[in-house]
Amino acid sequence: MRFCIATLAALTLTLPVDFASADEGEHKNAQQRLQGRWEIVGGTNQGRELSEAEVSGTYVTITTNSIVTYDRSNQARYQAVFTVDEDKDPMHITMRTVAENAPTRPKAGDPLESDEVTTAAGIFKFDGQSKWVLCYALPGADRPTKFQSPDGSRTMLFLLEKKQGDPIPVLDAEKR
């Protein structure tokens, strides 16, 4: 699970991509724009650029408020629920994971962070219609303010791209 987070972050940081201008209206309906399957095409893990071998075949699916990262063997490596704050610039994303055998509800007085629940705070931006950049801090570190993953940081950076023909998941509301 930590490897996927690290891999995703590392991929996004190291690519020589020009993100000089944001799309007009990028902050509107961000959660809806994130829906679908996204190939991880680059990244940086705490200052180390991820190799082609590390990212080849890895992808993320986003359905409603759930994000799942898969390895090249189609095994889920990271699962979280997330919220976005479109009013921030750059936009904020907060991902919360729950361990498989954790109780479904926290006990009264439990802290937000525990062995069962971890939070990764990040930022993201769109690059056109088919790409986005995700930069987030590993649990326990502060939310990044720039799209960077410097050496020695606890920050991951990923570049994600929607490929032609990648499926877009059907949301429950659309099934009705």
Secondary structure, DSSP 8 states (H G I E B T S, - for coil): -HHHHHHHHHHHHHS-----S--TTTTTTHHHHH-EEEEEEEEEETTEE--HHHHTT-EEEEETTEEEEE-TT--EEEEEEEEEETTSSSEEEEEEEE-TTS-SS--TT--SSSSSEEEEEEEEEE-SSSEEEEEEE-TTS---SSS---TT-SEEEEEEE--TT------HHHH-
